[in-house]
Amino acid sequence: MPVIDLAAAVLQCKLSQLLHFNGENSRWATFSLGSEESNYIPFMVWDLGRAMRKKEEVESGRLMDFEFRQRVRSTRLFSRKLGVDEGSLVGEIALRSDDDLLDLVAEQTSRARDDVATVYAQCLGEARQHMIADRGDPTPNRLG
């Protein structure tokens, strides 16, 4: 066995014995080479999985916030166009889905549900344009 291969095998064995893991809950995992008493060489490993989970949390929260604000704004526009009480209709957002909300408005205004759905779709598009102008495009930011 050549001397270089032997030295590499010994070094690999020693490194595996001396490698200590620190900072389990930190963003960066810190490793040290050497014993606790001696000088050691710290180096860092970036946890890509943790970074991606964090990005997913942030992006999901941001998109859900945008969606909720858009729904409130479109419901306000919708109630103004159809002459329904704005406060009570916005309050129904927490209790009802969009379909149930459209059924309620159709019943209150004595209009066909298809007509109400058409007006709501227009208000939803208008609210999205206003939201993008106010808060920016909700498209997720891509890595790299």
C-alpha positions in Angstrom: 0.0 0.0 0.0 1.5 3.4 -1.0 2.3 5.7 1.8 -0.2 8.4 0.7 -3.1 6.0 0.7 -2.1 4.7 4.2 -1.8 8.3 5.5 -5.2 9.2 4.0 -6.8 6.1 5.6 -5.3 6.9 9.0 -6.4 10.6 8.7 -9.9 9.6 7.8 -10.1 7.2 10.8 -8.8 9.8 13.2 -11.2 12.5 11.8 -14.2 10.2 12.3 -13.0 9.6 15.9 -12.4 13.3 16.7 -15.4 14.8 15.0 -17.7 16.3 17.6 -21.1 17.8 16.8 -22.3 21.0 18.6 -25.3 23.3 18.2 -28.1 20.8 17.3 -30.8 23.5 17.3 -28.8 26.3 15.6 -29.0 27.3 12.0 -25.4 26.3 11.5 -24.0 23.1 12.8 -20.6 23.6 14.3 -18.0 20.7 14.3 -14.6 20.7 15.9 -11.6 18.6 15.2 -9.5 17.6 18.2 -10.0 17.0 21.8 -11.7 19.4 24.2 -8.5 20.5 25.8 -6.4 21.0 22.7 -6.8 23.7 20.0 -9.3 22.7 17.4 -10.4 23.9 14.0 -14.1 24.8 13.9 -16.0 24.7 10.6 -19.6 25.2 9.7 -22.1 23.2 7.8 -25.2 25.0 6.4 -28.5 23.0 6.9 -30.3 23.3 3.6 -33.3 21.3 4.8 -33.9 23.6 7.7 -33.5 26.6 5.5 -36.1 25.3 3.0 -38.5 24.5 5.8 -38.1 28.0 7.2 -38.6 29.5 3.7 -41.8 27.3 3.3 -43.2 28.7 6.6 -42.5 32.3 5.7 -43.8 32.0 2.2 -46.9 30.1 3.3 -47.7 32.7 5.9 -47.2 35.5 3.5 -49.4 33.9 0.9 -52.2 33.1 3.4 -52.0 36.7 4.7 -52.3 38.0 1.1 -55.2 35.7 0.3 -57.1 36.7 3.4 -56.6 40.4 2.8 -57.7 39.9 -0.8 -60.8 38.1 0.3 -61.8 40.9 2.8 -61.2 43.6 0.2 -63.2 41.8 -2.5 -66.0 41.2 0.0 -66.1 44.9 0.8 -66.2 45.8 -2.9 -68.8 43.1 -3.5 -71.1 44.4 -0.7 -70.9 48.0 -1.9 -71.8 47.0 -5.5 -74.8 44.9 -4.4 -75.9 47.2 -1.6 -75.6 44.7 1.2 -74.4 45.6 4.7 -70.6 45.6 4.5 -69.9 45.0 8.2 -72.1 42.0 8.5 -70.9 40.4 5.2 -67.3 40.9 6.1 -68.1 39.3 9.5 -69.4 36.2 7.7 -66.0 35.6 6.1 -64.8 33.8 9.3 -67.9 31.6 9.4 -68.6 30.7 5.7 -66.8 29.6 2.6 -67.0 31.7 -0.6 -69.8 29.5 -2.0 -71.9 29.8 1.2 -71.3 33.5 1.2 -72.5 33.8 -2.4 -75.6 31.8 -1.5 -76.3 34.1 1.4 -76.0 37.2 -0.7 -78.1 35.7 -3.5 -80.8 35.0 -0.9 -80.6 38.5 0.7 -80.7 40.4 -2.7 -83.1 38.1 -4.5 -80.7 37.8 -7.4 -79.7 34.7 -9.3 -76.7 33.0 -7.9 -74.9 33.1 -11.2 -75.2 36.8 -11.4 -73.9 37.2 -7.8 -71.0 34.9 -8.6 -70.1 36.9 -11.7 -70.1 40.2 -9.7 -68.0 38.5 -7.0 -65.5 37.2 -9.6 -65.1 40.8 -10.9 -64.6 42.1 -7.4 -62.1 39.4 -6.6 -60.0 40.4 -9.7 -60.3 44.1 -8.8 -59.3 43.4 -5.2 -56.2 41.4 -6.4 -55.1 44.3 -8.6 -55.5 46.7 -5.7 -53.6 44.4 -3.4 -50.7 43.9 -5.8 -50.5 47.7 -6.2 -50.5 48.2 -2.4 -48.5 45.2 -1.2 -46.6 43.9 -4.2 -46.9 40.6 -6.2 -47.6 37.6 -4.0 -45.6 35.3 -6.2 -43.2 33.3 -4.0 -39.5 34.3 -4.1 -37.3 31.7 -5.7 -34.0 30.6 -4.3 -31.1 31.2 -6.6 
